[in-house]
Amino acid sequence: MKLIKAVVRTTSLDRIIKSLQDMGVKHMTIFEVKGIGEQVQLFNPYTIHKMIQIILPDEEAEAAANVIMDYAHTGFAGDGLVVVMPVDFMIKIQTREKVE
């Protein structure tokens, strides 16, 4: 399994979610995050973006990362980033089912 964490512009979020759902992603977590990076504004010390977290089977992770990149890319500073990490296992709290 893989964990995908993506920080994206708020304006890109709806298209990304729709495209991920179209490819069969059923579960994701979305946060509002504040960050400091290449996109520095004169009067704001940080920029507000959205973070998407998804846990997927290994074989679906690259396709999901590509969908995120396709819909988040504008070519300007502040587009965000995508990180893909291995997940050893996941436990569903309700059923205590361990998924590896």
Secondary structure as UniProt FT lines:
FT   STRAND          2..8
FT   HELIX           10..12
FT   HELIX           13..22
FT   TURN            23..24
FT   STRAND          29..35
FT   STRAND          47..56
FT   HELIX           58..72
FT   TURN            77..78
FT   STRAND          80..86
FT   STRAND          90..92
FT   TURN            93..96
FT   STRAND          97..99
//
